[in-house]
Amino acid sequence: MAYKIGEKAVLIESGGQSVLIVKELSFGVDGTDSAGDFITAAGGSVPKSFTLSDNFINNYFPFVFQGTTSGYVSGGGPPSINEIEKFSFSSDGNGSDVGDLTRGGQAAAGTSSKTHGYTSGGNAPPRSNVIDKFPFSSDGNASDVGDLTQARDHLSGQSSETHGYVSGGNAYPSPHSNIIEKFTVASDANASDVGDLLSIGYGFAGQNSATHGYVSGGAGPSFPTYSNVIQKFSFSVDGNATDVGELTSAKHRTAGQQV
């Protein structure tokens, strides 16, 4: 991964080591982070190599919504697939199998933190409420780190700096859901219900800015056919989504991206 700190410095991580290229940077004083990693806030363009803990990165480096090194694809079907695949951003090429989810399933929600990928819900069948987590720093299998409030599929995912969000979907025993729920990425834990979408539905596209999550389109009994609504909810304060615009046409099961 690469983390840019304004125009002053760039941190590049590879193989458990980190190189900090510094122009002008000061963390207040030279010192160590909680893992004992020594940081020198020296001037000049001098590469410095050392190992940084996740805690140091989380405290001092901004969250990057766009990927910097690799794309990941997890789960899918039919039939149900539990593979975690990875492909490079630096050069065009095929994906490779780098691990397994704890269970196979399709139509799950994908979210990311700075250090891990998350795959939540899905349908094997039956529908799942599992939150799976796998590392970006090394290839490996996912682990079950928590549960959603409901088992469901065809849900959308959003990512903030501190939480993963899952919204909408096909739920059991109710046929559809309007729940917005979130789980922390600082520690493994269950998700909690923090708000509602405007209506129950599934097949929404998920997007996020630095401050808000978005769901776009979708389908459900509240819509005449499909939806063209763009909904927005806050990351800083738990609450319901609001209608902030419309797509050019009603649609569902679409993909979401952000820049």
N, C-alpha and C positions, 0 to 999 in steps of 0.2 A: 504494500500500500504506500501511497504518497500523501502527505499532509502538508498543505501550504499555509504558512502563517503570514498573512498579509503579503507584503512584498519583501519581507525581511529574511525569511528562512524557509527551507523545505526539508521535511523529514521523509526519508525513504526507508521502508522496512523490507527485509528479505532474509529468509532463513533464520529467523530468530534474532538477527542483528539489525541495528538501526544506524543510519548515517544521517547526521544533522549538518546541513550546509548552511552556514550562518553568514549573513551580511552585517546586520546590526540587530542584536536581539538581547533583551534583558528580562529575566524572570524575577527581577527585584534584587536577588542576591544569588551568588553561586551556592550550590548545595546539593542535596540529595532528595529523591522522592521517597515514598514509603517503602519501596523495595531496595533502597540503598543505591539507586542509579545516580552517578555523579554527572551533573550538567555544568558545563563551562559556558557562560554567556560572554564569549570573547568576540571582539570585532574581527573584521577581515573575512575573506571567503576561504575558510579553513575547514575541510571535512573532519568530523570527529566521530569515531565509531564506538558504540557502547550498546548495551542491551537496555531497552526501556520496558517497563511494566505496563500492563493495560491501564492501571490506575494513573500513571503519569500521562499517557496519551489522552485519557478521558478528561483529565484536569486541564491540560495545557494546549491541546490541539483541537481545532474546530471539526465538527461533524461534517462528513462529506456524503451528500446524498447520491451523487453519481459515483459509479465504480471507478477504480483506478487500475486494477490489474486483471480481474477475472469476472466472468459471468457465471452464475450457477443456475441449474435447473434441477428441481427435486420432485420426486413422485410422478404421478400421471397414470394413464391408462386409457381405455381398457386393454388387456386385463391389468389389474393393479400392479403398479411398479413402485419399488422402494429405493431406486437408485438416486444418488446425488451425483450429478454431472457438472463438470467445470470446463470452461473454455477461456482462452487467453484474449485480452484486449490489445496486447502489444503486437500480435501478429495474427493473421487470419488462419484458422485451422479448425479441426474437429474437436468435439467435446470428448472428455475422458471420464470414466467412472472412478470417482474418488472416495466413495463411501455409500452407506445405506441409511435410510430412515429407519425408525423403530418399527414401522409398519408400512405396507404398501397403501396407496390411495391416490385418488384423483380429485381435482377441483378444490385443492387446499389453498390457503393464503400464504404468500411469501413476504417476509419482512427481514430487515437487516439492522444490526448494530454496527459499530466500528470494527468489531472483532469476530462476530458470529452471524450465521444465517439462521432463520427460523422458518419452519413450515408448520402451519396450524390448521387443524381440522382436516376435512377431506372425507372421501368415501371409498371404502375398500371393496364391497360394503362390509359391515354397516358404516354409518356416519361416525366420525371420530371427534372427540374433544381434545385430543392430545396436542400439546405444543412441543415440537421437536427442535433441538438446537444443535448446530454443528459448527466447528471452528473454521476460520478462514486462514489461520496461520499455518496449519498443517492438514493434510488430507486425512479423513477419518469418518467414522460413523457418527450419526446423530444420537443424542440421548433425550429421553423424555424428561422435560424440566417443569412441566405444569399442565394445567387443564384450562380450556375455555369454559365459560359458564354454560354453554350448550354445545352438544355435538351437532355439527352442520358442515355442509359443503357449498360450493359455488359462492364463496365469500370473498371479500376484497381485503387487501392488506395495505397498511400505511406505516411509515416509519418516522419517528421523531428521534432526537438525539438521545432520549432517555427511555423511550417506550416503543414497543410494537403495538399496533392497533389492528383489530379485526372487526369488520362491519358487514351487516346484512348476512344473507345466505339462506340455504335450505336447512331448516332445523327440525329436530325431533324432540318432543311429540308434535309441536306446532309445524305446519307445512313450510312457513317462511319466517324470517326474523328481521327486525329493524334495529337490533342491538348494536351499539358501538362499545366495544370492550378493549381494555388495554392491559398489558403486562410489562413489568419493569425488565430492563436488560442489565441492570446493575447486579441482580441476584436472581436465581431461579425461583419462580413463584407462579401461582395461578393467576389467570386474568380476572378482572373485575368489570362489571357493567358500569360505564361512565356516561352513557347518553343514548339517544335514539336517532335513527335516520327519520326522514319525513314520513316514510311509509315502509311497510314490510316488503321485502323483495330479495332478489338474488341476481347474480350475473352482473354486478356493478364493476366498473373499472376503478381501480384504486390509484390515487396519486397523493403526493405530499409536497408541501413547501417546508421551509424551516420552521414555520409557526402553525400550520394548519394541515389537516387531512382533508381529502376530497374523494367523493364517490360520484361517478358519472354514468348516466344511462341506467340500465337494469330492467328487470321484469318482475311482475307480481300482481296479485289480485286487485291492488289499488289503481293500477294503470289500465287504460283502455286496451292497449296492446303492450308496447314497451315504453320505456321512459326516455325523455330527452333532458331531464333535469340534471344540473351540476350542483351537488350539495357540498357544503363546507362545514367543518367543525374544528374547534380550537384545540391545540395541544397544551396551552398554558392553563386553561380552566376547563374542567370537565363539564360537559353539557351537550345539548342536542344539536343536530345539524341544521343549517339554514339553506334555503334556495337562493343561489347566487348567480344563476344564469342557465342557459339552455344550449344543448348541442344542436347541430344543424338538422339532425333527424333523430327519431326515437330508435334505440338499439339496446341490445344486451349481450352479455358474454364477450365484452370487448376488452382490449388490453390497455393498460395505463402506463404512461411514461412522464418524466419530468426532467427539466434541465435547470 
